[in-house]
Amino acid sequence: MSGLIDRSVTSFGFDRQEPVLGHEKELHHAGSPWFLALTALGVVFGDIGTSPLYAFQVALTGLGHPAPTAAETTGIVSLILWALMAMVSLKYVIFILRADNEGEGGILALLSLVAADKVADGGKLPLLVLLGVVGASLLYGDGVITPAISVLSAMEGLKLVAPTFEHFILPATIAILVGLFMIQRHGTESIGKLFGPVMVAWFVVIGLLGIVNIVAAPAILRAVNPLEAAHFLLGDPKVAFVVIGAVFLALTGGEALYADMGHVGATAIRRAWFGLVLPALLLNYFGQGALILADPSAADNPFYKLVPGWALIPMVGLATLATIIASQALVSGVFSLTRQAMQMGVCPRVRITPTSYDEAGQVYVPAANWLLMTGTLLTVVLFRSSDNLAAAYGIAVSGTMLITTILLYRVAVSRWKWPQGLAIPVIAIFGAIDAAFLVSNSLKIVEGGWFPLLVGTLIATLMLSWRKGSSEVRRRLHEMSMPLNEFLDYADKAVIGRAPGMGVWLTKVEHGASPMLLRHIEHNRVLHQTVVLLTFVPDRRPRVPFGDRHSVHRLGHGFYRIQVRLGFMQTPDIPLTLINCNKLGFDGDLDHKNYYLAHETIVRREAGSSMNPLTFALFSFLNRIASRAPDFFKIPHDAVIEVGFRVEA
């Protein structure tokens, strides 16, 4: 049999979720440009769009006295203006949105551009991979806090309507958050249709409120001069350092904006940001500053005191809707992040549900959704008010933003071919600002900043444990496997019968016969007439082009090796893979097939294990709770045969 091996390779690809057309990058966002911009308002900008509810108020609190002076007020507004222009408009919207991985954004997509081949490798941990994992983990921490602080800050407006409503704030917040997570299964497109018009109304209203107050106190327009920000920073550096951490709250949606890019595309985000979001935010912050110039006693809640008394209840309702949408920005970002982490080898298998025919980046991840809901509700119960949460908010996002800047340097030099003379000063400026925000926010660690750090540390530990454990299992499986030439000789001698039909063996071993196949032959001595060794190979791209996705090696005597290359935004579907292969030249019997999967019992070697007891315990736990292979690979349960064997890692 070994002498009949045919090394010819047939390559082809097809996928039911993507049209067979030539320009995949454009096709990733095939909807109407204006509808995508509307969807962006409903999905991407909720977080940064609701920052006026609390950012300016917290910054005024950082002054340490109840009556801000005109110079302090103007200086803080100027800081917010130029922080938005430099760190969101310039850094994120103009620069970082260019660092897309074929349409996908987020810190792991950025990491895949510079170190994809090192992410799933469980050997020595490169610094870039560690930074990427830490940044992604901090974003999970932000995803737990953002819904809590956003909805709490809106519901606290009820206190201004009537003090007796204060007792309803906490239960109402919990009820709203539960409802938010319950509707996630309907998908980003449906949510965008619902939330987009609400956010248009929100930005228009907060912009108009700002204009009315600016007209009443036009002196606030001096804040356009960056010297006002400089004078504030130099006037009392200690106070300014504390205020900087609060000013950062105006930027906290920037990283979510990048993480959600796969849902709507960079063009829609830029159009919505410069066309509506940025003008409305600036008008509102300037309006709050104008209000404080006219009435310093309004510093306890400048946002709601912009609103006329007759409109307070409707504004609380609109703010509540807007903060629900603010939570959506992080929830959608966490879904994308989880999918990327799974395909890049730092997260166990979880069920992924596509939610749009047009937008390949729009997915729902049930496990991430319910874990995020649990964490968010615990956060609300633990901190109980937006003031308490403000201390916890910011440190996770500022850490992620600084890591994003570091990775951006590698992209600028290696991918964009920027000369060092340009890349170093540009990235150094962004990095210095990010570092200043991070250090300022670190002052809040004792007051509550420990919470997102704790969440991030836990997530990072789990990610790195999974990376190490799964890599070690793959290494051991390769050691236990048999080279194909030897295997074909062995099968020729050991197999005494060939049953009709096709046996599909899903294996992690790319270049040999897996130990589960060897174990099956040893015990049963029977194989199907057609034997397929099927392996999924991760690719650094989000989506592998159709022509490169599948390759079929005809080994002879009914043996085939099929390799399927999938990007980190693609999910496997084995039955569909075989149907497409059959249509394009593979001659398997699809009417009579069985799927063989490994049921691995993983034990830690008493001597010589590369995993310490804690890492192994965490990996074993994650391996037990991972989505079952038949569900993840979309295999019919009545056609699955599991072959058990022991792996010592």
C-alpha positions in Angstrom: 0.0 0.0 0.0 2.8 2.4 0.9 4.0 2.2 -2.7 0.8 3.5 -4.1 0.8 6.9 -2.3 -0.3 9.7 -4.6 1.2 13.0 -3.5 -1.0 15.1 -5.8 -2.9 17.8 -4.0 -6.3 19.3 -4.9 -7.0 22.7 -3.4 -10.5 24.3 -3.3 -12.8 26.1 -0.9 -16.4 27.0 -0.3 -18.4 28.4 2.6 -22.1 28.8 3.0 -21.7 31.9 5.1 -19.7 33.9 2.5 -20.5 34.5 -1.1 -18.1 33.2 -3.8 -16.9 36.6 -5.1 -13.5 38.1 -5.6 -13.1 41.0 -3.1 -13.5 39.5 0.3 -12.3 42.6 2.2 -15.1 44.7 0.8 -17.6 41.9 1.0 -17.1 41.6 4.7 -19.4 44.6 5.1 -21.9 44.2 2.3 -24.8 46.2 3.8 -25.8 49.8 2.9 -23.1 52.3 4.0 -25.6 54.5 5.7 -27.4 51.6 7.4 -24.0 50.4 8.6 -23.3 53.9 10.0 -26.7 53.8 11.8 -25.8 50.3 13.1 -22.4 51.7 14.3 -24.3 54.3 16.3 -26.3 51.6 18.0 -23.5 49.1 18.5 -20.2 50.9 18.6 -20.6 54.3 20.1 -22.9 53.7 23.1 -20.0 53.5 25.5 -18.2 56.7 24.6 -21.5 58.4 23.7 -22.8 58.2 27.3 -19.6 59.3 29.0 -21.0 62.8 29.4 -23.3 61.4 32.1 -20.4 61.0 34.5 -17.0 62.0 33.1 -17.2 65.8 33.6 -18.9 65.3 37.0 -16.1 63.0 38.2 -13.4 65.4 36.9 -14.9 68.2 38.9 -15.0 66.0 42.0 -11.3 65.4 41.6 -10.7 69.1 42.2 -11.3 68.5 45.9 -13.7 71.4 46.5 -17.4 71.9 45.7 -17.2 75.2 43.7 -14.9 75.0 40.6 -13.4 78.3 39.5 -13.7 79.5 35.9 -10.1 78.6 35.1 -10.5 75.1 36.5 -13.7 74.6 34.5 -12.3 75.9 31.3 -9.1 73.9 31.8 -11.0 70.6 32.3 -13.2 71.2 29.3 -10.1 71.9 27.2 -8.4 68.7 28.5 -11.5 66.7 27.4 -11.6 68.4 24.0 -7.9 67.7 23.1 -8.0 64.2 24.7 -10.9 63.3 22.4 -9.1 64.8 19.4 -5.7 63.2 20.0 -6.6 59.8 21.5 -9.9 59.0 19.8 -10.0 61.0 16.5 -6.3 60.7 15.7 -5.1 57.6 17.4 -8.1 55.3 17.0 -10.3 56.6 14.2 -7.5 57.7 11.9 -4.6 55.4 12.7 -5.7 52.3 14.6 -8.7 51.6 12.4 -6.2 51.2 9.6 -4.6 48.3 11.5 -7.4 46.0 10.7 -6.8 42.3 10.0 -8.9 42.0 6.8 -11.8 43.9 8.3 -11.4 42.6 11.9 -10.4 44.8 14.8 -9.6 44.4 18.5 -6.4 43.8 20.4 -6.2 40.1 19.4 -6.7 40.9 15.7 -3.9 43.5 16.1 -1.7 40.8 17.8 -2.3 38.4 15.0 -0.8 40.9 12.5 2.5 40.8 14.3 2.8 37.6 16.2 0.1 35.1 15.1 2.5 32.2 14.7 3.6 32.6 18.3 0.2 32.9 20.0 -0.8 29.2 20.0 2.7 28.0 20.4 3.0 26.8 24.0 6.7 27.2 24.2 8.5 30.2 25.5 6.1 33.1 26.0 7.1 36.1 23.8 6.6 39.5 25.3 4.2 40.6 22.5 1.9 37.6 23.0 1.9 38.2 26.8 1.0 41.9 26.2 -1.8 40.9 23.8 -3.3 38.4 26.2 -3.1 40.9 29.1 -4.7 43.6 27.0 -7.5 41.2 25.9 -8.0 40.1 29.5 -8.3 43.7 30.7 -10.9 44.4 28.0 -12.9 41.5 29.6 -12.7 43.4 32.9 -13.9 46.5 31.2 -16.7 44.5 29.7 -17.9 43.6 33.2 -17.8 47.2 34.5 -19.1 49.3 31.6 -22.7 48.0 31.6 -22.8 48.5 35.4 -21.6 52.0 35.5 -23.4 53.1 32.4 -26.9 52.0 33.5 -26.4 53.0 37.1 -25.3 56.5 36.1 -28.5 56.9 34.1 -30.8 55.5 36.7 -29.3 57.8 39.3 -31.1 60.6 37.5 -34.2 59.4 39.3 -32.9 61.0 42.5 -33.4 64.4 40.9 -36.9 63.6 39.8 -37.9 62.6 43.4 -35.7 61.5 46.3 -38.1 58.7 47.1 -37.1 57.0 43.8 -33.6 56.3 45.2 -34.6 52.9 46.5 -35.6 51.8 43.0 -32.2 52.6 41.4 -30.5 49.3 42.2 -33.4 46.9 41.3 -34.2 48.8 38.2 -30.5 48.7 37.1 -30.4 44.9 37.6 -33.7 44.4 35.7 -32.4 46.5 32.7 -29.1 44.6 32.6 -30.8 41.2 32.6 -33.0 42.4 29.7 -30.0 43.6 27.8 -28.2 40.3 28.0 -31.4 38.4 27.2 -31.8 40.1 23.8 -28.2 39.4 22.7 -29.2 36.2 20.9 -31.1 38.2 18.3 -27.8 39.6 17.0 -26.0 42.8 16.3 -28.1 43.6 13.1 -31.4 43.4 14.9 -30.0 45.3 17.9 -28.6 48.0 15.6 -31.9 48.5 14.0 -33.5 49.0 17.4 -30.7 51.0 19.0 -29.4 53.1 16.1 -32.4 55.5 15.9 -32.3 55.9 19.7 -28.6 56.9 19.6 -29.3 59.4 16.9 -31.9 61.0 19.2 -29.5 60.8 22.1 -26.6 62.6 20.3 -29.0 65.2 18.8 -30.5 66.0 22.2 -27.2 66.2 24.2 -25.8 68.4 21.4 -28.8 70.8 21.6 -28.6 70.9 25.4 -25.0 71.9 25.0 -25.7 74.6 22.5 -28.4 76.2 24.7 -25.9 76.5 27.6 -23.0 77.6 25.5 -25.1 80.5 24.2 -25.9 81.4 27.8 -22.2 81.4 28.8 -20.0 81.8 25.7 -16.9 82.3 27.7 -16.5 78.5 27.8 -15.4 78.7 24.2 -12.0 79.7 25.5 -11.5 76.0 26.1 -10.8 75.5 22.4 -7.4 77.0 23.1 -5.0 74.2 24.2 -3.2 76.7 26.4 -6.2 76.5 28.8 -5.5 72.8 29.3 -1.7 73.5 29.7 -2.4 76.2 32.3 -4.6 73.9 34.3 -2.0 71.1 34.2 0.8 73.4 35.3 -1.2 75.4 37.9 -1.5 72.6 40.5 0.1 69.4 39.1 -1.1 67.2 42.0 -4.7 68.1 41.5 -4.3 67.9 37.7 -2.9 64.4 38.0 -6.0 63.3 39.9 -8.3 65.0 37.4 -6.5 63.3 34.4 -7.8 60.0 35.6 -11.4 61.4 35.5 -10.8 63.0 32.1 -9.9 59.6 30.8 -13.5 58.5 31.4 -14.5 60.6 28.4 -12.3 58.3 26.2 -13.3 54.9 27.6 -15.2 53.8 24.5 -12.2 54.1 22.2 -11.0 50.5 22.6 -14.5 49.1 22.2 -14.8 51.2 19.0 -11.8 49.2 17.7 -13.0 45.9 19.0 -16.4 46.3 17.3 -14.9 47.2 13.9 -15.7 43.7 12.6 -19.4 44.3 13.1 -19.8 47.3 10.9 -16.4 48.2 9.3 -14.0 51.2 9.6 -15.8 53.4 7.0 -19.1 53.3 8.9 -17.3 54.1 12.2 -15.5 57.1 10.7 -18.6 58.4 9.1 -20.6 58.2 12.3 -17.8 59.6 14.5 -17.0 62.7 12.5 -20.6 63.3 11.3 -22.5 63.1 14.5 -20.8 61.6 17.6 -17.8 63.9 18.0 -19.7 67.2 17.4 -22.5 66.1 19.9 -20.0 65.1 22.6 -18.0 68.3 22.3 -21.1 70.5 22.4 -22.4 68.7 25.5 -19.0 68.9 27.4 -18.8 72.6 26.5 -22.4 73.0 27.6 -21.7 71.4 30.9 -18.7 73.7 31.3 -20.8 76.7 30.4 -23.3 75.7 33.1 -20.6 75.5 35.7 -19.4 79.0 34.7 -22.9 80.3 35.3 -23.7 78.2 38.4 -20.8 76.5 40.1 -23.2 74.8 42.5 -24.4 72.6 39.6 -21.1 70.6 39.9 -22.8 67.7 41.7 -24.6 66.6 38.6 -23.9 68.9 35.6 -25.3 66.6 33.0 -28.8 66.4 34.3 -28.8 70.0 35.4 -28.4 71.0 31.8 -32.0 69.7 31.3 -35.0 71.9 32.0 -37.2 70.6 34.8 -40.1 69.8 32.5 -37.9 67.5 30.4 -36.1 65.7 33.3 -38.2 62.5 33.3 -38.0 62.0 29.5 -34.3 62.7 29.6 -33.8 60.0 32.3 -35.7 57.6 30.0 -33.6 58.5 27.0 -30.4 58.3 29.1 -31.4 54.8 30.3 -31.9 53.6 26.7 -28.6 55.2 25.7 -26.7 53.5 28.6 -28.2 50.1 27.7 -26.8 50.7 24.2 -23.5 51.8 25.8 -23.3 48.3 27.4 -23.9 46.8 24.0 -20.7 48.2 22.6 -18.6 46.2 25.1 -20.8 43.1 24.9 -20.4 43.0 21.1 -16.7 43.6 21.5 -16.4 40.7 24.0 -18.2 38.4 21.6 -15.7 39.2 18.8 -12.8 38.9 21.3 -13.9 35.5 22.5 -14.2 34.2 18.9 -10.7 35.4 18.1 -9.2 34.0 21.3 -10.7 30.6 20.6 -9.4 30.4 17.0 -6.0 31.7 18.1 -5.6 29.0 20.7 -5.9 30.9 24.0 -9.5 29.9 24.8 -11.3 26.6 24.9 -14.1 25.6 22.4 -17.3 27.6 22.8 -20.4 27.7 20.7 -20.5 30.5 18.2 -23.7 31.6 16.5 -23.5 33.8 13.4 -26.3 36.4 13.5 -26.1 38.1 10.1 -26.0 36.9 6.5 -24.3 40.1 5.3 -21.8 40.9 8.1 -19.5 37.9 8.8 -18.2 39.6 12.0 -21.6 39.7 13.7 -21.8 36.7 16.1 -23.4 35.7 19.4 -21.4 33.7 22.0 -23.8 32.3 24.6 -21.1 31.3 27.1 -19.5 34.8 27.0 -22.9 36.4 27.3 -24.0 34.6 30.4 -20.7 34.9 32.1 -20.6 38.6 31.3 -24.1 39.0 32.7 -23.2 37.3 35.9 -20.1 39.4 36.4 -21.9 42.6 35.6 -24.7 41.9 38.1 -22.2 41.0 40.8 -20.5 44.3 40.1 -23.7 46.3 40.5 -24.5 44.6 43.8 -20.9 45.0 45.0 -20.4 48.7 44.2 -24.0 49.9 44.3 -23.4 53.4 42.8 -21.7 55.0 39.8 -19.5 57.1 42.1 -18.1 53.9 43.7 -17.7 52.3 40.3 -15.9 55.4 38.9 -12.9 54.4 41.1 -12.9 51.0 39.5 -13.5 52.2 35.9 -10.7 53.3 33.7 -7.6 51.4 34.9 -8.5 48.3 32.7 -9.2 50.4 29.6 -6.1 52.6 30.0 -4.0 49.5 30.3 -5.5 48.0 27.2 -5.0 51.3 25.3 -1.3 51.4 26.2 -0.8 47.8 25.1 -2.6 48.6 21.8 -0.2 51.5 21.3 2.8 49.2 21.8 1.4 46.7 19.3 0.6 49.6 16.9 4.3 50.4 16.7 5.1 46.9 15.5 2.3 47.2 12.9 3.5 50.6 11.7 7.1 49.4 11.3 6.5 45.9 9.9 3.2 46.2 8.0 3.0 49.9 7.0 6.7 50.2 6.5 7.0 53.5 8.4 10.6 54.7 8.9 11.8 54.6 12.5 12.2 58.3 12.4 8.4 58.7 12.0 7.1 55.7 13.9 9.1 56.3 17.1 8.0 59.9 17.8 4.4 59.3 16.8 4.0 56.2 18.9 6.0 57.7 21.8 3.5 60.6 22.0 0.5 58.3 22.1 2.3 56.0 24.5 3.2 58.9 26.9 -0.4 60.1 27.0 -1.6 56.5 27.5 0.9 56.0 30.3 -0.1 59.2 32.0 -3.7 58.1 32.0 -2.7 54.6 33.3 -0.6 56.0 36.2 -3.4 58.5 37.1 -6.0 55.7 37.2 -3.6 53.5 39.2 -4.3 55.9 42.1 -7.7 54.3 42.3 -6.5 50.7 42.8 -7.4 50.6 46.5 -10.7 52.4 46.0 -12.0 49.9 43.5 -9.4 49.7 40.7 -8.5 46.3 42.1 -11.7 44.8 40.7 -11.0 45.0 37.0 -7.4 44.0 37.6 -8.6 40.9 39.5 -10.9 40.0 36.6 -8.2 40.6 34.1 -5.6 38.6 36.0 -8.0 35.7 36.3 -8.8 35.8 32.5 -5.2 36.1 31.6 -4.2 33.2 33.8 -6.9 31.0 32.2 -5.9 32.0 28.7 -2.2 31.3 29.3 -3.0 28.0 31.0 -5.1 26.9 28.1 -2.4 28.0 25.6 0.2 26.0 27.5 -1.9 22.9 28.1 -3.4 22.6 24.6 0.1 23.0 23.1 1.5 20.3 25.3 -1.3 17.9 24.4 -0.6 18.6 20.7 3.1 17.9 21.2 2.4 14.6 23.0 -0.1 13.5 20.3 2.6 14.1 17.7 5.0 12.0 19.7 2.4 9.2 19.9 1.5 9.4 16.2 3.0 7.4 13.4 4.5 8.8 10.1 2.1 8.3 7.2 4.5 6.0 5.2 4.9 3.7 8.2 1.2 3.9 9.0 0.1 2.8 5.5 2.4 -0.2 5.7 1.1 -1.0 9.2 -2.6 -0.6 8.1 -1.9 -2.9 5.1 -0.7 -5.6 7.4 -3.0 -5.1 10.4 -6.4 -4.3 8.8 -8.3 -7.5 7.9 -11.4 -6.0 6.5 -12.7 -2.8 4.8 -16.4 -1.9 5.6 -18.5 0.0 3.1 -18.8 3.7 3.4 -16.5 6.4 4.7 -14.8 7.0 8.1 -13.9 10.6 8.9 -11.2 10.9 11.6 -10.9 14.3 13.1 -7.3 14.7 14.3 -5.0 17.3 15.7 -2.0 15.6 14.1 -1.1 17.4 10.9 1.6 15.1 9.4 0.9 11.6 10.6 -1.6 9.0 11.8 -3.1 10.0 15.1 -3.0 7.7 18.1 -6.7 7.3 18.2 -6.6 5.7 14.7 -3.8 3.5 15.7 -5.8 2.4 18.8 -8.8 1.7 16.7 -6.9 -0.5 14.3 -5.2 -2.3 17.1 -8.5 -3.3 18.7 -10.9 -3.6 15.8 -8.8 -4.5 12.7 -11.4 -2.9 10.5 -11.6 0.3 8.5 -14.0 1.9 6.1 -13.4 1.7 2.4 -12.7 5.4 2.4 -10.7 6.8 5.3 -10.4 10.6 5.7 -7.8 12.1 8.1 -9.3 15.6 8.7 -7.3 18.4 10.4 -8.2 22.0 11.0 -5.2 24.4 10.8 -5.4 27.9 12.2 -4.4 30.8 10.0 -3.3 34.3 11.0 -5.9 35.9 8.7 -9.5 36.4 9.9 -10.9 34.6 6.8 -8.9 32.3 4.5 -9.8 32.9 0.8 -11.8 30.2 -0.9 -9.1 28.9 -3.1 -6.7 28.4 -0.1 -9.1 27.0 2.4 -9.1 23.2 1.7 -6.5 20.8 0.4 -7.0 17.1 -0.3 -4.1 14.7 -0.4 -4.9 11.4 -2.0 -2.7 8.8 -0.2 -3.9 5.7 -2.1 -5.9 2.6 -1.1 -8.9 4.8 -0.1 -6.9 7.0 2.3 -7.1 10.8 2.1 -5.8 13.6 4.2 -7.9 16.8 4.2 -6.5 19.9 5.7 -8.8 22.9 6.3 -7.3 26.3 7.0 -9.5 28.6 8.9 -9.0 32.1 10.0 -9.7 33.4 13.5 -13.2 34.6 12.5 -14.3 31.4 10.8 -15.9 28.4 12.5 -15.6 24.8 11.3 -18.5 22.8 9.8 -17.3 19.3 9.0 -20.4 18.0 7.1 -20.4 21.1 4.9 -16.7 20.7 4.3 -17.2 17.2 3.0 -20.2 18.2 0.8 -18.1 21.0 -0.8 -15.1 18.7 -1.2 -17.3 16.1 -2.9 -18.7 18.7 -5.3 -15.3 19.8 -6.3 -13.6 16.4 -6.9 -13.4 14.4 -3.7 -15.1 11.0 -4.2 -16.2 10.1 -0.7 -19.5 8.2 0.0 -21.4 11.0 1.9 -24.5 8.8 2.3 -22.7 6.3 4.4 -20.2 8.0 6.7 -19.2 7.9 10.4 -17.2 10.5 12.3 -14.5 9.4 14.7 -13.4 11.8 17.5 -10.8 11.4 20.2 -12.0 11.2 23.8 -8.7 12.1 25.5 -8.1 11.4 29.1 -5.4 13.9 30.0 -3.3 13.2 33.1 -0.2 15.0 34.4 3.0 13.1 34.2 4.5 12.5 37.6 8.0 13.4 36.4 9.0 15.6 33.5 5.8 17.5 33.0 6.2 20.9 31.5 3.1 22.2 33.3 3.0 23.1 37.0 0.2 21.7 39.1 -1.9 24.9 39.0 -1.6 25.3 35.2 -2.5 21.7 34.7 -5.5 21.9 37.1 -6.8 25.0 35.2 -6.3 23.4 31.8 -8.1 20.3 32.9 -11.0 22.3 34.2 -11.3 24.3 31.0 -11.0 21.1 28.9 -13.9 19.6 30.9 -16.2 22.6 30.4 -15.3 23.2 26.7 -18.1 22.8 24.2 -18.4 19.2 23.1 -16.6 18.5 19.8 -19.8 17.2 17.9 -21.6 20.5 18.7 -18.6 22.7 17.9 -17.9 21.0 14.6 -21.6 20.6 13.7 -21.5 16.8 13.5 -24.8 14.8 13.8 -24.7 13.1 17.1 -26.0 9.8 15.7 -23.0 9.5 13.4 -20.3 10.1 16.0 -18.0 7.4 17.4 -15.6 8.4 20.2 -12.3 6.6 20.6 -10.8 6.9 24.1 -7.1 6.9 25.0 -4.9 8.4 27.6 -2.5 11.4 27.1 0.2 12.2 29.6 1.1 15.8 29.5 
